[in-house]
Amino acid sequence: MQSAEEGPRPADPAPARERRGWSTSRWLVTGTTVALVVLLALGSCGTWALVRSTAVNQRLADRWSPALISSVRMEAALVNQETGIRGYGLAGDEEFLAPYRDGLTQQKTAMDELKDLTSGDTRASADLAEVDELAEAWHASVARPIAAAPDPTALAQERAESGRTQFDALRTALRVQQQHISAERDRAREDLASVRTMRNTVFTVIAAVVLAVMGLAFAGLRLGVQRPLDRLRADVRTVASGDYDHALTPTGPADIQVLAADVDAMRRRLAEDLELKDRARAALDAQTVELRRSNEELEQFAYVASHDLQEPLRKVASFCQLLERRYAEQLDDRARQYISFAVDGANRMQLLINDLLTFSRVGRLHTDEREVDLTDLVRRTVGDLDVAVQQTGATVTYEDLPTVHGQPTQLGLVLQNLISNAIKFRAPGTAPDIRVTACRTTNPAREGSEEARRPFWEISVTDNGIGIAPEYAERVFVIFQRLHTRESYEGNGIGLALCKKIVEHHGGSIALDTAYTSGTRFVFTLPGVPDTGAEAEQEITEG
């Protein structure tokens, strides 16, 4: 195939020299340059029109319209003050002063806004100064004296006429101010309408020129580029449909021929990569089958090994106990102690083997995942621990726990380990107080995925026991790691490691809450049951 391509190569330069006209790239560069120059000129005109329109619009929307609103608000605040003072003067009830005090705050806010909005305008500033002066005069002679007077009724009757005259003058000044602001706003609206007309004209011209340029570009591209590309597209679609042996035929300008050659080279590489991937997939499938078979054999081996290991241990323990009973009169205290050590070691080895088997089976057995009611699961777990609860006087509190998705047996092991640890590691002389609570938390799944729709719950198991130092927050979850001697507290150091493995197998996480210092608090997360029906509709409505 390569020799066939190498044959005609000496004849390539001649057609290249005989080729007339511009290449596709030259046409594109020239056309793009001209179009950019035209668009730059039109863009400058459009920018000027837009800046002008924006300036006028800001004058209307950001200055005079807000100024009119603030003036109306200030008038309303002053009316509220006058109403409150008049009511207080008539009834003498301090409840009428509430509108007065609120009006003072609203007046100050509106006055500050107007000062900012009318800054730089002489007439508007003068109107505002007159309103401020008249308002201060009314406050000084009427409002503040009546509000502070021990007998407001008499003072209100005395200054009723003068107060009415002053407030009428104040309202007149406010109306004059609002008329001036309205006039400025109307002038700004007229300017905005004029600028919009000019802007629309400029943009219409820009649109017409752009359409003309686009038409010329479309005609040129159709003749020089589209037809060769249509043929190349047809060849590419043939390859994309799965016919990777279909060769592409280069046609048209030289640059499109180069593109076709590059696409054809990519087709050949894809064909080679697909062949390699097919072979790799076949090998991976074979390895998966082999791994599944290996796991099954490993499970069988673990079961057989545990059975074969536990049988000698049972015999050791049984014969040691039989030896102790039969020769009890001939054994001294040291011999009985040795026999006790042997029996205890054999029993602990049996427990260790069982715990290791349970640890190794997480994620490989008990795959019956379903909805699990944690309230019912905690109730059954506490029932299983009833003897320890009764002996220690422990109190286990739980209520309104959610329904989660998982394996009931394994989740029961998590709760049993955490609650039994809370009972075991209790503070001396204090009855264990254990609380199991839950709250909704953030789903760690990637946003937009199917799993992200599932709610996530954070479950806390809190006790008032001896607690765990923060520096051991990670160590307690390592298998066979103990913080206390076996003489102080029994156990194999595998319970929390088993909890961690089960929770992570369910897609959650578990940790020690180091901020809790009144005992121990373990926090773990579990996936809940997806919201459906009324609950989902309620969440959408609330959102």
TILUM-720289 format. One record per residue (C-alpha): x, y, z. Coordinates in pm, whole numbers, plus 50000, padded with zeros to 5 digits. Example, Ala and Ser with C-alpha at 12.3 -4.5 7.8 and 13.67 -1.06 7.14 Angstrom:
512304955050780;513674989450714;
//
This chain:
500005000050000;502875023550080;504575015649750;501375024749564;501355058949737;505045064849677;504685059149300;502895091349195;504675114449444;507185128749186;504235142348985;502775162049282;504875194149248;503745200648888;500025203548964;500915225249263;502755249449037;499975248948776;497275255849033;495605289448973;493875312949216;494205314449589;494335286349831;491565281450086;493715295550365;494555326750161;490915333050079;489985328450442;492745351550567;491855379050320;488125376050371;488515374850747;490735405850745;488245425950540;485365413950753;487225422751073;487985457850948;484355463850855;483095448651179;485595468851381;484325501251226;480715491251279;481525478951627;482985512851716;479765529751604;477695504451794;479815508752104;479405546252095;475635542852057;475485517252337;477595538652571;475425568652500;472235548352558;473645533752878;474565567953014;471085581852951;469445550553089;471565552853404;470555589053446;466925578153435;467075544953619;469895551353866;469285587853953;465945604753891;463605574753927;465205564254259;465265600754365;461495603854307;460905571354499;463045583554789;461195616854795;457845598754814;459205576555090;460415606655286;456985623055250;455345591055376;457795589855668;456985626055762;453235619355736;453675589155966;455545611356214;452835637956204;450125611356250;451985596056546;452575630056716;448955640356661;447685607456804;450045609957100;448875645757165;445225635257159;445405602757357;448645605657553;449355568757478;453025561757400;452025534957151;451295563556909;454985572956922;455965540756741;455055554856393;456885586856488;460115568756578;459915545956273;459285576356056;462445593156190;464535563456077;462835562055738;463235599755695;466965598055765;467405569255519;465475587255245;467345619955316;470735602455279;469635586254954;468425619354814;471675636654906;473615610954707;471205610854412;470875648754377;474545656054427;475755679454153;472295692854063;471805728054199;468015729654189;467505694954334;470015702054611;468265734754693;464855717254706;466285690954938;467865717255162;464525735755189;462685703555277;465325695055536;465095729855689;461285729355710;461285694055852;463815703956118;461745734656207;458615713156252;460565688056461;462045715256680;458845734356748;456225706756747;457305670356723;460145667856971;458545690057243;455265670357231;457105636657229;459125647157536;456355665957724;454985649958045;451515663057948;451425660157568;447715667557536;447915703357658;451015711257455;449495695257142;446365717057172;448525747757226;450675741956916;448095725556692;447575755456463;451265764456426;452155728056376;449515724356103;450835755355926;454445743555941;453595708355821;451535721955532;454535742855426;456695711855452;454355691555232;454245720054979;458055719654962;457975681954915;455505685254626;457695711554463;460705688854503;458815659554349;457625681254058;461205691653982;462445655754005;459565643853782;460495670453528;464095658353524;462905622553490;460655631653196;463545649553030;465695618753078;462955597152925;462825619452618;466615617552583;466455579852625;463835576452351;465975597352116;469115577652195;467265544852149;466115555551804;469685564151709;470955531351861;468405510751673;469355527651348;473045520551405;472435484451493;470145479851194;472935491650966;475375468951146;473025439351103;472585446450732;476335448550674;476955417150878;474325398350675;475945409950353;479375398550472;477915365450582;476245360750243;479505366550059;481375343650296;478735316650256;478915317849876;482695315849876;482855287950130;480215267849947;482115268549619;485625263649753;485175243650071;481735228550123;481635205349824;484995188749898;484035187150264;480695170550177;482565142350008;484985140050299;482015140150541;480395111250355;483605091050379;483935099250749;480335088450817;481015055850643;483965050350875;481975062051180;479245036551103;481805009151171;483495003450836;487035011150952;488484995150636;486935022050413;489725044350279;489135082050242;489595097949898;491305132349915;489705158449682;489465196049651;492105221649756;495465210049884;494735218550247;491505198050242;493415169450083;495915171450369;492995170750612;491565139950440;494945122850458;495215130750830;491715117550895;492555086050703;495695081550913;493575085751224;491165059451086;494015035051052;495195042251406;491665037851540;491345004751363;494594993151521;493535006351866;490154988951843;491864956451759;494144960452059;491164969452283;489244938952167;492184916952258;492564935052594;488824931552667;488984894552595;491964891152829;490174911953095;487064890153071;489244859453115;490934875353417;487524884453564;486364848653535;489614836753690;489324862653972;485734851954045;486824815654056;489754825254280;487444843954519;485124814254541;488054791454615;489344816354873;485954816955044;485884778955053;489434778555183;488584803655456;485614782855568;487594750455566;490594766655734;488434781656006;486754748156067;490054729356071;491644755556296;488794757156542;488524719356584;492054715456734;491424746356950;488234731157084;490114699157160;492884718257339;490364736957552;488284705657621;491214683457717;492744710657933;489474713858121;489164675758141;492744673858273;491904699658536;488804680958654;490364646058655;493624655258827;492354684059034;493714669559358;497214664959210;497494700059058;498774729659249;497704765659195;500464772058939;499304742358725;495674753758742;496794788558634;498664773958336;495594753558236;493424785158267;495864803858041;495694776157781;491874774757784;491594812657768;494074814357478;492194787657284;488874805557337;490344838957231;491844822656921;488394809156828;486864843656869;489674859056666;489154834156380;485414841256376;486024878956376;488544875956093;486074855555889;483384881855946;485824909455847;486884891455528;483284884455419;482234921255414;481394930055055;481474893854935;478524878555117;475124890755241;474414910554923;470694912754997;470574950854993;467164965455064;465424992655262;466374990655630;464385007955905;467085019556148;464595024456429;463584987856413;467214977056365;468364996256676;465454981756874;466474946056779;470144953556848;469374966657197;467294935357253;470294913557162;472374932957417;469674931257684;471864912257933;474664938157919;472124966457932;470464951858243;473744944458420;475174979358368;471904998958400;472505013958056;469985036757889;469745036057509;467725064557356;466635065456991;463665078656797;462625089256446;465565072256278;465425071455896;465085042855651;468355036255467;469485013855183;471844985855276;472364950955412;470474945955742;472884920255885;475994941355831;474344973655949;473224954856259;476874945556323;477834982456302;475204992956557;475954962956782;479684970856791;479165007956861;476515002757132;478394973957298;481574995157299;479625023357463;478514999057735;481964983057771;483945015457796;481645032158048;482895056258311;483435040158655;480445044058882;478245058958606;475455041258420;475945043258042;473745068757866;473705061157492;471915081957229;471395072556865;470375102156646;470235109956273;470155140256049;470235145555676;473585154655519;475185161855181;475385133754927;479065128554831;478135114954487;478985135254178;476295161054103;474045150853815;474625113453858;471875088553946;473345083254294;473265120754366;469425119054379;469605095554678;469405112955018;472265107555263;471945103855640;474425110755919;473925087556218;475545095556553;476105071456844;476945091857156;477775079657508;479005093657839;481865069157876;485605073157925;486075088557579;488915086057326;491785110757295;491815130056963;495275116556869;493775081456847;490925091956613;492445072856318;494175044956508;490965031056660;489785020456312;492945000056238;492454962656279;493934947456598;494774981956738;493874984157108;494065014457336;493714993957655;495154961357783;493164929357754;493084927158134;491284960858152;488794955357869;488154923357675;488054922057297;490174915756987;490534951356854;488604943256536;485144957956604;485714993756483;487744981556185;484764959756092;482434989956130;484645010755901;484744983755634;480974978555640;480145015755627;482595022255342;481194991955155;477795009255173;479265041055023;479515060655348;482205070455597;482735067755972;484785089556205;485305098656569;483885132856661;486945147756831;485015179556920;482805159957160;484495158457503;481755145457735;482295109457631;482545093457287;480635101156969;480975081156650;479435095856335;478835075856017;476915082155695;474645059155497;472635062755173;468925066955228;465895057555023;465285080254718;462525105854766;459455097754558;455845108454528;454605134554774;457975139354945;459715147854617;456845170754516;457035188154854;460795193554819;460335207954468;457575231254598;459705242854890;462685248154658;
//
